[in-house]
């Protein structure tokens, strides 16, 4: 594998941390700024929302800029955003800093994927892209539990200082090892939006959106859930996040195997149905750790099991626009995270019950199931649009 791909993957670890790590330290942030927990959760909501819209838009706006230069500029903005977060005097300032890091993160992830595809031989391209995604997923496995431990020992601000230091390391490595890559014309944004116009494809993206919304309705507030429902301390909470992360990453392999065995459409229906059912049962299992932990593992695995069959389904549905659909599906995922964490915060503020948040998440997951069933039941697209050339 090309060394440069590993360097790009390391960069995605840093940017993945900045989005996901906040979920584990929400209580500490809320306490310092003297705000409700649900309000602190909007740090996740706003980040995901900005990320979703900034990615496609910035890619079009910067299409002609030399890639290495753009990557380094994005990393610098990311560094600046984390430094500002570290020094945040109040919640509004921190929110503005999060917007800055979300914008740069969106561009860094897209650039990592596109550059990895360009510098890798076709025979190894899929593996290279998988490595980039592993960089992001590894931040889920390690970032949140480590973040909780660091926050308890040194305070939550140190985490963002550490992420800023990681971004400096990425800038050095990119400067040393990545060659200049010229920019090029990309797909006009209007054509990208038009490609999602089919009810069959549009409803598939909505299934992804509502699936992630249902997940993040409770996952964004997983720390207070564990504190209030199971009365766990920080070390146990950190361990739960670690177990959750490992199970979640394994869920991708499970979803892929299931899709290969029974086909993408059936896999999508099974995964979303099981996910909605598990979310409903989750609060009922908190009477015993021996019952809760296995249920949590199933929830975690299902939360990532949808991606492989969904990607396969989109490619099968309209191969000519599959690249565009993958991009929009990623945006749908981020909007789902934003929507879910936002709804979870509202429910938590209104009811004061984290159990209620899980049940609302289950209802949202049922909406994902309805969208998926609608998409699958639509007739095949008669004529795919002509392939776009980047």
N, C-alpha and C positions, 0 to 999 in steps of 0.2 A: 504494500500500500504506500502511496506517495506520502512522504513526510509532511508535506504542506497540508494534506487533508487532516492529519492529526493535530496540526497547529490550529487549523480552523475549528476543529472539534473542541479544542481546549477553550477557544474564545467563546463558543456557545455554552460551555459550562458556566462561565462567569455571568453571561447575560441571562441564562436560565435561572441562576440563583436569585437575581434581583427581583424577578416576578414572583417566584414561588415561596421564597423564604419568609415573606411578610406574614403568611398565614400562621406560622408558629409563634410569632412574637406580637400578635395583635394586642393581647392583654397588657403587655409592657408599654406599647405605644399609647394605647388608650389611657392608661394610668398616668403616664408622664404629661400628656397634653390635656388631661382631665376632660375627656370626651367619652360618649357612649361607645361600647364595643362595636355596635352596628355601624356607627359613623367611621370608626377606624377601618372597618372592612371595606370602605369605599376606596381605600388605597389600592386594593386589588381590582375593584370594579373599574376605576378610572384608568388604571394601567392597561388592563386588557382591552378596554374600549379604544383607547388611543392606539394601541398596538395593532388592533384589527384594521383600522382605517388608514393608519400611517404607512403600513407595509406596501400595499399595491400603489398607493398614491406617490410615495417617495420613489419607488422603483421606476415609475414613469417619468417623474420630474428629473431624476438623476441618470437617466438611461445613457446619456452620452459622456458622462464623467468617467475618467479612468478608474478602474475598479479598486486598485490598491490604494490610491489616494483617497477614494471615497470611504473605503473600509477603515483607514487610519483616522479620517475625520470623524466617522461615526463612533469609533472607540474613544476618541478624545471627548466627544459630547457625552458619551456614556460615563466616562471617568468624572467629568464635571458634575453630572447629575448625581452621582453617588457621593461626591464630596459635599455638594449642597445639602443632600439628605443628612449626612453626618452632622452638619452644622445647623440643621433646621431649628429656628427659635420657636416655631409654632406649627400647628397642624396644616394651616393654609400654605405655608412655605414648603413643607414637606410634600404636600400634594403637587405643587408646581414642579418640584424637583423630580417627582415620580413621572410627571408628564414628559419631562426632558429625557429621562432614562427609557421610557416606553418608546418614544420616537426613535431613539438611537438603537434600541434593542430590535425593533421591527426591521430596520434596515440591515443590521448586522446579521440577523438570522437568514434573511433572504439572500444577502451577499454570500454568506458561508455556503449555502446550498448551491447557488448558481456558479460560484467560483470552483467549488469542489467538482461539479459536473464538467467544467471546462478543462480543468488541469488533470483529469483522470481519464485513462484509456476506457473506451466503451465497455470492455469486458468487466471492468471493475467499478463502473459508475454506480450501480445500485448499492454495492457494498460501501462505497465512499459516502453516499447520501445517508445510508443507514448509520454510519459512524457519526455523522453530524447530528442526527436525531438522538443517538445515544448520549452525545454530549449534553443535550438538553435534559434527557431523562435521568441521567446520573445526578443532575442537580436536584431532582426531586427526591432521589434515594438518600443522598448525603446532605443536601443543603438544609432542609428544614430541621432534622434532628440536631445537626451540628449548630445551626443557628440558635436553637433553644438553649443548648448548653453554653454557647458563647455569651448569649444574652444574659443568662443567669450569673455567669462569672464576671463579665466585664461591662454589661449593659448593651442594649440593642444597637446603639449607634456604631459600636466597633465593627459590627457585621458589615455595614456599608463602606466603612473605611477599608476593610479587608477586600471587599469586592473591587473597590477602586484600585487597590494595589494589584489585584489579579489582572485588571484591564491594562495596567501599565506593562505587565509582563507580556500580554497578548500583543500590544503595540510594538514592543521590541522584537518579538518573534516574527510578526508580520513584516516589519521593516527589513529584517535580515533575510528572510527566506522566500517571501512571495514576490514573484516577478510582476512587472507592470502588465496589466491586462486592459486593453482599450475598451471604452464603452461602445455601445451599439444601439440601434433603434430597437425599441421594444413595442409590445402590443399597445395601441391606444387604449386609454382607460374606458372610453365609450364602447369599444369592441369587447373588452373584458366583461363589462356589465351586461351587454347584450347576450353574451354567451350563457348567462345564468337564467335567461328568460324562460326557458322551458319548464313547465310545471313539474315534469318528471325529475329534472335535475334540481330545480329550485327547492322542491319539497325534501329532496335528499339532504341538501345543505341545512335546511331547517331541522331535520332530524339530528344532525350533528350539533347544531346550536342548542336545541332543547335538552339533548343528552348531557352536554357539558354544563348547561345551566342547572339542571337537576343535581348534578354532581357537586358543583361549587356552591349551591345553596347551603349545603351542609359542610363541605370540605373546607371552605373559606373560614369556617368557625369551628373547626375540628378541635382546636386547643380548648376553647371554653366548653365544648361538648364533653371532652374527656375530664375536664376539671369539675364540672357541675354534675354530670351524670354518673361518673365512675370515681370521682374524688381522687384523681391521680396527681402526683407531684411531677415536677419538671423532668426528672430522669425517666419515669415511666412514660410520660408523654412523648419524650424524645424517642424512646424505644418503639412506641406505637407508630410514630411517623416513619421510622426506619423499616419496620415490618410492612407498613402500608406501601412504602416506596418500592420495596423489592417485589411485592405482590403485583403492584401496578405495572412495573416494567415487564414482568412475566406475562401479564395479561395480553400484551401485544402479540407474543408468540402463540398464546392460546387462541386469540381471535384469528390469526393467520391460518393456524392448523384447522380450525373449525370451518373457515371459508373454503379451504382446499378440499375438505372432506365432504361437505354438504352443499357448497355453493354460497356465494356472497349474500343473496337475498334472504335465504333462510337463516343464515348466521346473524344478520342484522336484526331480524325479528326476535330471535332467541336471546341475543345479548341484551337488547333494550328491555324486553319483557322481564328477564331475570333481574336486571339492574333496578327497575322500578319496584319489584317485589322485595328485593334485599333492602333498599332504602326505607321502605315501609316498616320492615321488621327490625331495623337497626336499633331504634330506641327501646324496643321491647326486650332486647338481649342484654341490657346494661346491668341487670341484676347479678350477673356472674361474669368474671373475666374469662372463664373457661368457655363460655358460650359466646361472649362478645368478640373475642379475638378471631375465631374462625369465621364469624360473620363479617368482620372487618376485612379479613383477607379476601373473601369472596367479593365484597364490595370493591376493594382496590383493584382486583384483577379484572372485574367487569368494566371498571371505569376506563380502562385502556384497551379493552378487547374490541371495541367498535371500529377503531381506526383502520386495521388491515382489511376487513370485509367492506367497509365503506369506500376506501380508496379503490379497491378492486371493482366494486359496483360502479363507481363513477367512470372508471376507464372502460368498462364493458358497455356502459350506457352510451357513451359518446367518445370513442377513442380520439377523434380529430381534435377535440378541445380538452383533452385530459389534463394537460399542463395547467391550463387556466382554471379548471375545476379544482385541482389540488390546491392552487393558491387561494381560491375563494373558500374552500373547505377549511383551510387554516384560519382564515378571517372569521368564518362562522364559529369555529372553535373558540377563538378569543372573545367574540361577542357573547358567546354562551357563558364563558367564565365571568365576563363583566355583568351580564344579566343575572346570573345565579348568585354571585356574591352580593349584588345590589339588592335582590329580592330577599336573600337571607338576612341582610342587615336590617331591612324594613320589618320583617317578621320578628326578628330578635328584639328590636326596639319596641314593637307593639305588644308582644306577648311575654317577653322575658323568658321564654322557654326554648331551649335549644332542641328539644325533642320535636316541637312544632316545626322547626326549620327542616328537619329530616323528612317529615311527612309532606311538607310543601314541595320539597325536592322530588319526592316520589310522584306527586301529581304532575310536575313539570316533565318528568321522564315519560309519563304516559302520553303527553303531547308529542314527545319525540317518536314514540311508537306509532301514533296515528299518522304523523308525517311520513315515516318510513313505509308504512303500509300503503299510504296513498301513492307514494312514488313508485313503489314496486308494482302496484296495480295499474299504473298508467301504461299505455301502449308504447312500444319501442319507438325511438326517434327515427322518423322515416329517412331524413337526410341530415347528416352531420355537417357542420360548417367546415369549410376548407381549413386545413391545418395552418396555424400561424407560425411564421418563422421568426425566430428571434435574431 
